[in-house]
């Protein structure tokens, strides 16, 4: 939703192979259908990613590196605010993990 979806829509309009990295399979699939319909670009894909989980980030990055011949652009747009204090299963403060640690790790893993 929001800025991320707008960016994905514009990339798809420019005929880019576009991977939507979403926490929710249902919302992600709806976004993929909407973007494909609006742009006519069938190369819009969904991959599940929870930036609050470093294990999820590692799995996502490994799949992208394994499946994609190259990566030209990475847009880190995930972010939350106003969540109650919580610790992830990996022992990290949830908001810090989602907003900073996950995207930082993802970027560094994809740099190769």
Long-range contacts (C-beta under 8 A, 24 or more apart in sequence): 1-27, 1-31, 3-77, 4-75, 4-77, 4-78, 5-31, 5-35, 7-75, 7-77, 8-35, 8-44, 9-35, 9-38, 9-39, 11-73, 12-36, 12-38, 12-39, 12-41, 12-43, 12-44, 13-38, 13-39, 13-41, 15-41, 15-43, 16-41, 16-43, 16-72, 16-73, 17-43, 17-45, 17-68, 18-43, 18-44, 18-45, 19-45, 19-46, 19-47, 19-64, 19-68, 20-44, 20-45, 20-46, 20-47, 21-47, 21-48, 21-49, 21-60, 21-78, 22-46, 22-47, 22-48, 22-49, 23-48, 23-49, 23-50, 49-78, 49-106, 50-102, 51-78, 51-97, 51-98, 51-99, 51-101, 51-102, 51-103, 51-106, 52-88, 52-92, 52-94, 52-97, 52-98, 52-102, 53-88, 53-89, 53-90, 53-97, 53-102, 54-90, 54-92, 54-97, 54-101, 54-102, 54-105, 55-90, 56-102, 57-102, 57-105, 57-106, 57-109, 58-105, 58-109, 60-106, 61-105, 61-106, 61-109, 61-110, 62-109, 64-110, 65-109, 65-110, 65-112, 71-110, 74-106, 74-107, 74-110, 76-103, 76-106, 76-107, 78-102, 78-103
